[in-house]
Amino acid sequence: MTEQACRECHRIVTGSNCSVCGSNSLSTDWSGFVVIIDPSRSCIAKKLNIDIRGKYALKVR
Ligand SMILES: [Zn+2]
């Protein structure tokens, strides 16, 4: 299964839609990822505007 990254929220998804924001603007051209376990205590999550835990790409083209 191909992992794609959402261009809107950077969430890494395996379906055809983003499970977080519902966007279908997905990219296979992404690099690096972070796993956010506790969004309220993660400064990376704040930087990327993430409030739901999961796996997110650092760079999405
Ligand atoms: Zn999204």
PDB file of the backbone (N, CA, C, O) and the ligand in Angstrom, with CONECT records:
HET     ZN  A 101       1
ATOM      1  N   MET A   1       0.844  -1.201   0.000  1.00  0.00           N
ATOM      2  CA  MET A   1       0.000   0.000   0.000  1.00  0.00           C
ATOM      3  C   MET A   1       0.883   1.256   0.000  1.00  0.00           C
ATOM      4  O   MET A   1       1.823   1.354   0.789  1.00  0.00           O
ATOM      5  N   THR A   2       0.587   2.188  -0.862  1.00  0.00           N
ATOM      6  CA  THR A   2       1.385   3.404  -0.956  1.00  0.00           C
ATOM      7  C   THR A   2       0.979   4.407   0.120  1.00  0.00           C
ATOM      8  O   THR A   2      -0.203   4.690   0.319  1.00  0.00           O
ATOM      9  N   GLU A   3       1.966   4.923   0.790  1.00  0.00           N
ATOM     10  CA  GLU A   3       1.685   5.960   1.770  1.00  0.00           C
ATOM     11  C   GLU A   3       1.818   7.317   1.105  1.00  0.00           C
ATOM     12  O   GLU A   3       2.843   7.639   0.504  1.00  0.00           O
ATOM     13  N   GLN A   4       0.766   8.101   1.225  1.00  0.00           N
ATOM     14  CA  GLN A   4       0.787   9.446   0.657  1.00  0.00           C
ATOM     15  C   GLN A   4       0.613  10.461   1.776  1.00  0.00           C
ATOM     16  O   GLN A   4       0.085  10.154   2.845  1.00  0.00           O
ATOM     17  N   ALA A   5       1.070  11.676   1.503  1.00  0.00           N
ATOM     18  CA  ALA A   5       0.941  12.715   2.515  1.00  0.00           C
ATOM     19  C   ALA A   5      -0.074  13.759   2.058  1.00  0.00           C
ATOM     20  O   ALA A   5      -0.105  14.159   0.894  1.00  0.00           O
ATOM     21  N   CYS A   6      -0.896  14.183   3.002  1.00  0.00           N
ATOM     22  CA  CYS A   6      -1.899  15.207   2.717  1.00  0.00           C
ATOM     23  C   CYS A   6      -1.211  16.567   2.572  1.00  0.00           C
ATOM     24  O   CYS A   6      -0.403  16.956   3.416  1.00  0.00           O
ATOM     25  N   ARG A   7      -1.537  17.279   1.501  1.00  0.00           N
ATOM     26  CA  ARG A   7      -0.922  18.595   1.293  1.00  0.00           C
ATOM     27  C   ARG A   7      -1.480  19.637   2.257  1.00  0.00           C
ATOM     28  O   ARG A   7      -0.833  20.652   2.511  1.00  0.00           O
ATOM     29  N   GLU A   8      -2.655  19.400   2.787  1.00  0.00           N
ATOM     30  CA  GLU A   8      -3.283  20.373   3.688  1.00  0.00           C
ATOM     31  C   GLU A   8      -2.738  20.275   5.109  1.00  0.00           C
ATOM     32  O   GLU A   8      -2.355  21.280   5.707  1.00  0.00           O
ATOM     33  N   CYS A   9      -2.706  19.055   5.642  1.00  0.00           N
ATOM     34  CA  CYS A   9      -2.334  18.931   7.056  1.00  0.00           C
ATOM     35  C   CYS A   9      -1.117  18.034   7.287  1.00  0.00           C
ATOM     36  O   CYS A   9      -0.709  17.824   8.429  1.00  0.00           O
ATOM     37  N   HIS A  10      -0.532  17.501   6.197  1.00  0.00           N
ATOM     38  CA  HIS A  10       0.681  16.681   6.258  1.00  0.00           C
ATOM     39  C   HIS A  10       0.473  15.288   6.841  1.00  0.00           C
ATOM     40  O   HIS A  10       1.444  14.556   7.034  1.00  0.00           O
ATOM     41  N   ARG A  11      -0.733  14.918   7.115  1.00  0.00           N
ATOM     42  CA  ARG A  11      -1.024  13.585   7.628  1.00  0.00           C
ATOM     43  C   ARG A  11      -0.639  12.524   6.598  1.00  0.00           C
ATOM     44  O   ARG A  11      -0.893  12.699   5.407  1.00  0.00           O
ATOM     45  N   ILE A  12      -0.036  11.440   7.041  1.00  0.00           N
ATOM     46  CA  ILE A  12       0.295  10.345   6.130  1.00  0.00           C
ATOM     47  C   ILE A  12      -0.882   9.377   6.098  1.00  0.00           C
ATOM     48  O   ILE A  12      -1.307   8.850   7.126  1.00  0.00           O
ATOM     49  N   VAL A  13      -1.391   9.162   4.897  1.00  0.00           N
ATOM     50  CA  VAL A  13      -2.598   8.347   4.734  1.00  0.00           C
ATOM     51  C   VAL A  13      -2.346   7.255   3.693  1.00  0.00           C
ATOM     52  O   VAL A  13      -1.456   7.376   2.852  1.00  0.00           O
ATOM     53  N   THR A  14      -3.140   6.191   3.763  1.00  0.00           N
ATOM     54  CA  THR A  14      -3.009   5.110   2.798  1.00  0.00           C
ATOM     55  C   THR A  14      -4.230   5.014   1.890  1.00  0.00           C
ATOM     56  O   THR A  14      -4.214   4.251   0.924  1.00  0.00           O
ATOM     57  N   GLY A  15      -5.276   5.762   2.174  1.00  0.00           N
ATOM     58  CA  GLY A  15      -6.469   5.744   1.333  1.00  0.00           C
ATOM     59  C   GLY A  15      -6.413   6.840   0.284  1.00  0.00           C
ATOM     60  O   GLY A  15      -5.338   7.361  -0.014  1.00  0.00           O
ATOM     61  N   SER A  16      -7.565   7.195  -0.280  1.00  0.00           N
ATOM     62  CA  SER A  16      -7.603   8.227  -1.318  1.00  0.00           C
ATOM     63  C   SER A  16      -8.018   9.576  -0.750  1.00  0.00           C
ATOM     64  O   SER A  16      -8.009  10.583  -1.459  1.00  0.00           O
ATOM     65  N   ASN A  17      -8.382   9.597   0.533  1.00  0.00           N
ATOM     66  CA  ASN A  17      -8.731  10.844   1.205  1.00  0.00           C
ATOM     67  C   ASN A  17      -7.970  10.939   2.516  1.00  0.00           C
ATOM     68  O   ASN A  17      -7.610   9.927   3.118  1.00  0.00           O
ATOM     69  N   CYS A  18      -7.734  12.157   2.944  1.00  0.00           N
ATOM     70  CA  CYS A  18      -7.111  12.365   4.237  1.00  0.00           C
ATOM     71  C   CYS A  18      -8.114  12.035   5.335  1.00  0.00           C
ATOM     72  O   CYS A  18      -9.262  12.479   5.297  1.00  0.00           O
ATOM     73  N   SER A  19      -7.665  11.243   6.323  1.00  0.00           N
ATOM     74  CA  SER A  19      -8.579  10.839   7.382  1.00  0.00           C
ATOM     75  C   SER A  19      -8.793  11.942   8.410  1.00  0.00           C
ATOM     76  O   SER A  19      -9.690  11.845   9.247  1.00  0.00           O
ATOM     77  N   VAL A  20      -7.977  12.985   8.353  1.00  0.00           N
ATOM     78  CA  VAL A  20      -8.101  14.064   9.326  1.00  0.00           C
ATOM     79  C   VAL A  20      -8.921  15.229   8.774  1.00  0.00           C
ATOM     80  O   VAL A  20      -9.927  15.619   9.368  1.00  0.00           O
ATOM     81  N   CYS A  21      -8.494  15.783   7.640  1.00  0.00           N
ATOM     82  CA  CYS A  21      -9.172  16.984   7.133  1.00  0.00           C
ATOM     83  C   CYS A  21     -10.074  16.678   5.933  1.00  0.00           C
ATOM     84  O   CYS A  21     -10.793  17.557   5.456  1.00  0.00           O
ATOM     85  N   GLY A  22     -10.038  15.426   5.441  1.00  0.00           N
ATOM     86  CA  GLY A  22     -10.938  15.049   4.364  1.00  0.00           C
ATOM     87  C   GLY A  22     -10.478  15.464   2.979  1.00  0.00           C
ATOM     88  O   GLY A  22     -11.168  15.206   1.993  1.00  0.00           O
ATOM     89  N   SER A  23      -9.330  16.100   2.894  1.00  0.00           N
ATOM     90  CA  SER A  23      -8.820  16.562   1.612  1.00  0.00           C
ATOM     91  C   SER A  23      -8.399  15.388   0.732  1.00  0.00           C
ATOM     92  O   SER A  23      -7.907  14.376   1.233  1.00  0.00           O
ATOM     93  N   ASN A  24      -8.593  15.527  -0.586  1.00  0.00           N
ATOM     94  CA  ASN A  24      -8.077  14.502  -1.489  1.00  0.00           C
ATOM     95  C   ASN A  24      -6.843  15.002  -2.229  1.00  0.00           C
ATOM     96  O   ASN A  24      -6.436  14.424  -3.237  1.00  0.00           O
ATOM     97  N   SER A  25      -6.252  16.075  -1.722  1.00  0.00           N
ATOM     98  CA  SER A  25      -5.010  16.597  -2.285  1.00  0.00           C
ATOM     99  C   SER A  25      -3.836  15.900  -1.612  1.00  0.00           C
ATOM    100  O   SER A  25      -3.268  16.395  -0.638  1.00  0.00           O
ATOM    101  N   LEU A  26      -3.486  14.731  -2.162  1.00  0.00           N
ATOM    102  CA  LEU A  26      -2.442  13.913  -1.560  1.00  0.00           C
ATOM    103  C   LEU A  26      -1.222  13.883  -2.461  1.00  0.00           C
ATOM    104  O   LEU A  26      -1.335  14.024  -3.679  1.00  0.00           O
ATOM    105  N   SER A  27      -0.061  13.699  -1.862  1.00  0.00           N
ATOM    106  CA  SER A  27       1.182  13.693  -2.628  1.00  0.00           C
ATOM    107  C   SER A  27       2.026  12.484  -2.262  1.00  0.00           C
ATOM    108  O   SER A  27       2.146  12.129  -1.090  1.00  0.00           O
ATOM    109  N   THR A  28       2.617  11.849  -3.286  1.00  0.00           N
ATOM    110  CA  THR A  28       3.553  10.757  -3.013  1.00  0.00           C
ATOM    111  C   THR A  28       4.957  11.305  -2.830  1.00  0.00           C
ATOM    112  O   THR A  28       5.876  10.582  -2.446  1.00  0.00           O
ATOM    113  N   ASP A  29       5.113  12.604  -3.112  1.00  0.00           N
ATOM    114  CA  ASP A  29       6.426  13.232  -3.039  1.00  0.00           C
ATOM    115  C   ASP A  29       6.590  13.947  -1.700  1.00  0.00           C
ATOM    116  O   ASP A  29       6.425  15.162  -1.592  1.00  0.00           O
ATOM    117  N   TRP A  30       6.920  13.152  -0.689  1.00  0.00           N
ATOM    118  CA  TRP A  30       7.113  13.732   0.643  1.00  0.00           C
ATOM    119  C   TRP A  30       8.353  13.106   1.267  1.00  0.00           C
ATOM    120  O   TRP A  30       8.800  12.040   0.844  1.00  0.00           O
ATOM    121  N   SER A  31       8.898  13.767   2.264  1.00  0.00           N
ATOM    122  CA  SER A  31      10.083  13.209   2.908  1.00  0.00           C
ATOM    123  C   SER A  31      10.091  13.480   4.399  1.00  0.00           C
ATOM    124  O   SER A  31       9.672  14.538   4.868  1.00  0.00           O
ATOM    125  N   GLY A  32      10.573  12.505   5.114  1.00  0.00           N
ATOM    126  CA  GLY A  32      10.659  12.604   6.562  1.00  0.00           C
ATOM    127  C   GLY A  32       9.291  12.540   7.212  1.00  0.00           C
ATOM    128  O   GLY A  32       8.309  13.016   6.643  1.00  0.00           O
ATOM    129  N   PHE A  33       9.220  11.964   8.385  1.00  0.00           N
ATOM    130  CA  PHE A  33       7.943  11.982   9.082  1.00  0.00           C
ATOM    131  C   PHE A  33       8.142  12.013  10.589  1.00  0.00           C
ATOM    132  O   PHE A  33       9.192  11.627  11.103  1.00  0.00           O
ATOM    133  N   VAL A  34       7.133  12.470  11.272  1.00  0.00           N
ATOM    134  CA  VAL A  34       7.136  12.444  12.733  1.00  0.00           C
ATOM    135  C   VAL A  34       5.899  11.700  13.193  1.00  0.00           C
ATOM    136  O   VAL A  34       4.857  11.732  12.539  1.00  0.00           O
ATOM    137  N   VAL A  35       6.028  11.029  14.325  1.00  0.00           N
ATOM    138  CA  VAL A  35       4.873  10.394  14.933  1.00  0.00           C
ATOM    139  C   VAL A  35       4.494  11.232  16.151  1.00  0.00           C
ATOM    140  O   VAL A  35       5.263  11.350  17.104  1.00  0.00           O
ATOM    141  N   ILE A  36       3.314  11.800  16.102  1.00  0.00           N
ATOM    142  CA  ILE A  36       2.831  12.630  17.207  1.00  0.00           C
ATOM    143  C   ILE A  36       1.967  11.762  18.111  1.00  0.00           C
ATOM    144  O   ILE A  36       0.926  11.250  17.699  1.00  0.00           O
ATOM    145  N   ILE A  37       2.420  11.607  19.347  1.00  0.00           N
ATOM    146  CA  ILE A  37       1.686  10.764  20.291  1.00  0.00           C
ATOM    147  C   ILE A  37       0.832  11.628  21.213  1.00  0.00           C
ATOM    148  O   ILE A  37      -0.307  11.289  21.535  1.00  0.00           O
ATOM    149  N   ASP A  38       1.410  12.749  21.626  1.00  0.00           N
ATOM    150  CA  ASP A  38       0.688  13.650  22.523  1.00  0.00           C
ATOM    151  C   ASP A  38       0.742  15.074  21.963  1.00  0.00           C
ATOM    152  O   ASP A  38       1.634  15.846  22.312  1.00  0.00           O
ATOM    153  N   PRO A  39      -0.217  15.421  21.090  1.00  0.00           N
ATOM    154  CA  PRO A  39      -0.184  16.721  20.395  1.00  0.00           C
ATOM    155  C   PRO A  39      -0.141  17.916  21.339  1.00  0.00           C
ATOM    156  O   PRO A  39       0.476  18.932  21.018  1.00  0.00           O
ATOM    157  N   SER A  40      -0.783  17.811  22.487  1.00  0.00           N
ATOM    158  CA  SER A  40      -0.849  18.963  23.378  1.00  0.00           C
ATOM    159  C   SER A  40       0.492  19.247  24.043  1.00  0.00           C
ATOM    160  O   SER A  40       0.721  20.351  24.537  1.00  0.00           O
ATOM    161  N   ARG A  41       1.384  18.248  24.057  1.00  0.00           N
ATOM    162  CA  ARG A  41       2.672  18.455  24.706  1.00  0.00           C
ATOM    163  C   ARG A  41       3.844  18.452  23.732  1.00  0.00           C
ATOM    164  O   ARG A  41       5.000  18.538  24.147  1.00  0.00           O
ATOM    165  N   SER A  42       3.546  18.351  22.428  1.00  0.00           N
ATOM    166  CA  SER A  42       4.611  18.297  21.435  1.00  0.00           C
ATOM    167  C   SER A  42       4.786  19.645  20.744  1.00  0.00           C
ATOM    168  O   SER A  42       3.825  20.217  20.230  1.00  0.00           O
ATOM    169  N   CYS A  43       6.026  20.150  20.736  1.00  0.00           N
ATOM    170  CA  CYS A  43       6.251  21.433  20.076  1.00  0.00           C
ATOM    171  C   CYS A  43       6.279  21.263  18.556  1.00  0.00           C
ATOM    172  O   CYS A  43       6.017  22.216  17.822  1.00  0.00           O
ATOM    173  N   ILE A  44       6.596  20.052  18.079  1.00  0.00           N
ATOM    174  CA  ILE A  44       6.530  19.799  16.633  1.00  0.00           C
ATOM    175  C   ILE A  44       5.071  19.856  16.186  1.00  0.00           C
ATOM    176  O   ILE A  44       4.760  20.400  15.126  1.00  0.00           O
ATOM    177  N   ALA A  45       4.199  19.304  16.982  1.00  0.00           N
ATOM    178  CA  ALA A  45       2.771  19.324  16.671  1.00  0.00           C
ATOM    179  C   ALA A  45       2.259  20.761  16.575  1.00  0.00           C
ATOM    180  O   ALA A  45       1.462  21.085  15.694  1.00  0.00           O
ATOM    181  N   LYS A  46       2.716  21.611  17.479  1.00  0.00           N
ATOM    182  CA  LYS A  46       2.292  23.013  17.457  1.00  0.00           C
ATOM    183  C   LYS A  46       2.805  23.705  16.210  1.00  0.00           C
ATOM    184  O   LYS A  46       2.096  24.489  15.579  1.00  0.00           O
ATOM    185  N   LYS A  47       4.048  23.404  15.862  1.00  0.00           N
ATOM    186  CA  LYS A  47       4.664  23.985  14.676  1.00  0.00           C
ATOM    187  C   LYS A  47       3.904  23.613  13.407  1.00  0.00           C
ATOM    188  O   LYS A  47       3.721  24.442  12.515  1.00  0.00           O
ATOM    189  N   LEU A  48       3.465  22.362  13.336  1.00  0.00           N
ATOM    190  CA  LEU A  48       2.780  21.866  12.148  1.00  0.00           C
ATOM    191  C   LEU A  48       1.260  22.005  12.259  1.00  0.00           C
ATOM    192  O   LEU A  48       0.528  21.593  11.359  1.00  0.00           O
ATOM    193  N   ASN A  49       0.792  22.584  13.362  1.00  0.00           N
ATOM    194  CA  ASN A  49      -0.646  22.759  13.573  1.00  0.00           C
ATOM    195  C   ASN A  49      -1.399  21.445  13.654  1.00  0.00           C
ATOM    196  O   ASN A  49      -2.467  21.296  13.061  1.00  0.00           O
ATOM    197  N   ILE A  50      -0.849  20.502  14.383  1.00  0.00           N
ATOM    198  CA  ILE A  50      -1.454  19.179  14.504  1.00  0.00           C
ATOM    199  C   ILE A  50      -2.140  19.061  15.857  1.00  0.00           C
ATOM    200  O   ILE A  50      -1.533  19.347  16.889  1.00  0.00           O
ATOM    201  N   ASP A  51      -3.401  18.642  15.858  1.00  0.00           N
ATOM    202  CA  ASP A  51      -4.036  18.397  17.150  1.00  0.00           C
ATOM    203  C   ASP A  51      -4.613  16.987  17.260  1.00  0.00           C
ATOM    204  O   ASP A  51      -5.308  16.666  18.224  1.00  0.00           O
ATOM    205  N   ILE A  52      -4.323  16.160  16.281  1.00  0.00           N
ATOM    206  CA  ILE A  52      -4.730  14.756  16.349  1.00  0.00           C
ATOM    207  C   ILE A  52      -3.483  13.898  16.237  1.00  0.00           C
ATOM    208  O   ILE A  52      -2.636  14.145  15.379  1.00  0.00           O
ATOM    209  N   ARG A  53      -3.358  12.889  17.097  1.00  0.00           N
ATOM    210  CA  ARG A  53      -2.128  12.112  17.052  1.00  0.00           C
ATOM    211  C   ARG A  53      -2.065  11.207  15.820  1.00  0.00           C
ATOM    212  O   ARG A  53      -3.089  10.819  15.257  1.00  0.00           O
ATOM    213  N   GLY A  54      -0.845  10.888  15.425  1.00  0.00           N
ATOM    214  CA  GLY A  54      -0.648  10.066  14.243  1.00  0.00           C
ATOM    215  C   GLY A  54       0.680  10.364  13.591  1.00  0.00           C
ATOM    216  O   GLY A  54       1.581  10.942  14.198  1.00  0.00           O
ATOM    217  N   LYS A  55       0.780   9.955  12.336  1.00  0.00           N
ATOM    218  CA  LYS A  55       2.032  10.059  11.591  1.00  0.00           C
ATOM    219  C   LYS A  55       1.917  11.179  10.567  1.00  0.00           C
ATOM    220  O   LYS A  55       0.959  11.227   9.795  1.00  0.00           O
ATOM    221  N   TYR A  56       2.895  12.077  10.562  1.00  0.00           N
ATOM    222  CA  TYR A  56       2.838  13.243   9.684  1.00  0.00           C
ATOM    223  C   TYR A  56       4.156  13.429   8.932  1.00  0.00           C
ATOM    224  O   TYR A  56       5.236  13.186   9.470  1.00  0.00           O
ATOM    225  N   ALA A  57       4.044  13.863   7.682  1.00  0.00           N
ATOM    226  CA  ALA A  57       5.222  14.127   6.872  1.00  0.00           C
ATOM    227  C   ALA A  57       5.789  15.499   7.226  1.00  0.00           C
ATOM    228  O   ALA A  57       5.049  16.433   7.535  1.00  0.00           O
ATOM    229  N   LEU A  58       7.117  15.600   7.173  1.00  0.00           N
ATOM    230  CA  LEU A  58       7.746  16.892   7.457  1.00  0.00           C
ATOM    231  C   LEU A  58       7.740  17.796   6.228  1.00  0.00           C
ATOM    232  O   LEU A  58       7.516  19.002   6.331  1.00  0.00           O
ATOM    233  N   LYS A  59       7.987  17.198   5.068  1.00  0.00           N
ATOM    234  CA  LYS A  59       7.997  17.977   3.831  1.00  0.00           C
ATOM    235  C   LYS A  59       7.065  17.334   2.820  1.00  0.00           C
ATOM    236  O   LYS A  59       7.159  16.134   2.563  1.00  0.00           O
ATOM    237  N   VAL A  60       6.181  18.110   2.255  1.00  0.00           N
ATOM    238  CA  VAL A  60       5.266  17.632   1.220  1.00  0.00           C
ATOM    239  C   VAL A  60       5.379  18.553   0.020  1.00  0.00           C
ATOM    240  O   VAL A  60       5.310  19.775   0.148  1.00  0.00           O
ATOM    241  N   ARG A  61       5.555  17.945  -1.157  1.00  0.00           N
ATOM    242  CA  ARG A  61       5.626  18.769  -2.365  1.00  0.00           C
ATOM    243  C   ARG A  61       4.354  18.651  -3.178  1.00  0.00           C
ATOM    244  O   ARG A  61       4.234  19.277  -4.232  1.00  0.00           O
TER     245      ARG A  61
HETATM  246 ZN    ZN A 101      -5.263  16.395   5.660  1.00  0.00          ZN2+
END
